[in-house]
Amino acid sequence: MNATARTAPPMRADQAGLFSAPVRVRFSQCDPAGIVYFPRWFDLLNGVVEDWFTEALRLDYQGFHQTRGIGLGYGHAESDFFSPGFWNDRVDVFVRVARVGGASLDLALTGFRGEAPVIAARLVIVTTSLAERRALPLPGDLRAEAERYRDAQSLQTASGDTP
């Protein structure tokens, strides 16, 4: 059996200029040992994505769902865990646009406790019609803002932030 090579741990310095949000690990997100239960990371990261929409893209995440009938679900999610997350940790999570597709938005998220990497994740958002239950092209405003954000970060050099 061939083992897949693990990506190099990301470096916090490579996240300069990206949107970031602090995540406080709560008791309810941990197992009995006080360590973040791994699927809860995706819930925590989705909260960062919601904040990124509002604060960095200046778009109403909730409005996509409730007003516009556009789902922002995940077609793909993966992560590398570099260190456990612990109850009451503060993890700063950074968002990078890896790719803007036809009906999808590929995001790389990296989380750090201080300078130490904790998690690197890739989340692929697929825009869907909630009424018709099928993929839709990225709405123009989302595409424009994601490209603006991507272009502003394109000169940044990343290390290991996409698993």
C-alpha positions in Angstrom: 0.0 0.0 0.0 1.3 3.4 -0.9 1.0 6.1 1.6 0.0 9.5 0.4 2.6 12.2 1.1 1.4 14.7 3.6 1.6 18.4 2.6 4.1 20.6 4.4 2.6 22.4 7.3 1.4 25.9 6.4 3.3 29.0 7.8 1.4 31.8 9.4 3.6 34.4 7.7 2.3 33.2 4.3 -1.3 34.2 5.3 -0.5 37.9 5.3 -3.2 40.0 3.7 -5.9 37.3 3.9 -9.1 37.5 5.8 -8.9 35.9 9.2 -11.3 35.1 12.0 -10.6 34.0 15.5 -12.3 30.8 16.5 -12.7 30.0 20.2 -13.0 26.3 20.9 -15.9 25.5 23.1 -16.6 22.6 25.4 -19.5 21.4 23.2 -17.0 21.0 20.3 -14.7 18.6 22.2 -14.6 15.0 23.0 -14.3 13.8 26.7 -10.5 14.4 26.5 -11.0 18.1 25.7 -9.8 17.7 22.1 -11.9 19.1 19.2 -13.9 16.2 17.8 -12.7 16.1 14.1 -16.1 16.6 12.3 -16.7 19.7 14.5 -13.8 21.4 12.7 -16.0 21.6 9.5 -18.7 23.3 11.5 -16.2 25.8 12.9 -14.7 26.4 9.5 -18.2 27.0 8.0 -18.6 29.8 10.6 -15.4 31.4 9.3 -16.7 31.1 5.7 -19.9 32.9 6.8 -17.9 35.7 8.3 -15.7 35.9 5.2 -18.7 36.4 3.0 -20.0 39.2 5.2 -16.7 41.0 6.1 -14.4 40.3 3.1 -16.8 39.9 0.2 -19.4 42.2 1.5 -22.2 39.7 0.6 -25.1 38.5 2.7 -24.5 34.8 3.3 -27.9 34.3 4.9 -29.6 36.2 2.1 -28.2 33.7 -0.5 -30.2 31.0 1.3 -33.3 32.8 2.6 -33.9 35.6 0.1 -32.3 34.4 -3.2 -32.9 30.6 -2.8 -29.3 29.8 -3.5 -27.6 27.1 -1.5 -23.9 27.4 -0.6 -23.3 23.7 0.3 -20.1 21.8 0.1 -19.3 19.5 -2.8 -16.0 18.5 -1.3 -14.3 18.9 2.1 -10.9 17.6 3.2 -8.4 18.5 5.9 -5.0 17.9 7.4 -4.7 18.1 11.1 -1.2 19.3 12.3 -2.0 19.6 16.0 -5.1 18.9 18.1 -7.4 21.7 18.9 -8.1 21.9 22.6 -11.0 23.3 24.7 -10.6 27.1 25.1 -8.0 27.4 22.3 -8.1 30.4 20.1 -7.4 29.4 16.6 -6.9 32.1 13.9 -8.3 30.8 10.6 -7.3 32.4 7.3 -9.3 32.1 4.0 -7.6 31.9 0.6 -9.5 31.5 -2.7 -7.8 28.6 -4.5 -10.1 28.6 -7.6 -13.2 30.2 -8.9 -15.1 27.7 -11.0 -18.3 27.7 -13.1 -20.6 26.7 -10.2 -18.1 26.3 -7.5 -15.7 28.2 -5.3 -12.6 26.3 -3.9 -11.4 27.7 -0.6 -8.2 26.9 1.3 -8.5 27.6 5.1 -5.7 27.4 7.5 -5.8 27.6 11.3 -3.1 28.6 13.7 -2.7 28.6 17.5 -0.2 31.4 17.7 2.4 30.6 15.0 1.8 26.8 15.2 -0.4 25.3 12.4 -3.4 23.4 13.7 -5.5 22.6 10.5 -5.4 23.1 6.8 -8.6 22.5 5.0 -10.1 22.7 1.5 -13.8 23.4 1.1 -15.4 23.5 -2.3 -18.7 25.5 -2.2 -21.2 24.6 -4.9 -23.9 27.1 -5.6 -27.3 25.4 -6.1 -30.9 26.2 -6.6 -32.7 25.4 -3.4 -36.0 25.1 -5.3 -34.7 22.9 -8.2 -32.0 21.0 -6.2 -29.4 21.4 -8.9 -26.1 23.3 -9.4 -26.3 26.9 -10.6 -23.5 29.1 -12.1 -21.9 31.3 -9.5 -24.0 34.4 -9.2 -22.3 37.4 -10.8 -21.9 39.3 -7.5 -20.3 36.3 -5.8 -18.0 35.6 -8.8 -16.9 39.3 -9.0 -16.2 39.5 -5.2 -14.4 36.2 -5.1 -12.2 37.1 -8.1 -11.5 40.5 -6.5 -10.4 38.8 -3.3 -8.4 36.1 -5.2 -6.6 38.7 -7.3 -5.7 40.8 -4.2 -4.1 37.7 -2.6 -2.6 36.3 -5.8 0.8 37.9 -5.2 1.0 36.1 -1.8 3.1 32.9 -1.7 1.4 30.0 0.2 3.0 27.1 1.8 1.0 24.0 2.4 -2.3 25.6 2.9 -4.3 23.3 0.6 -4.3 19.6 1.7 
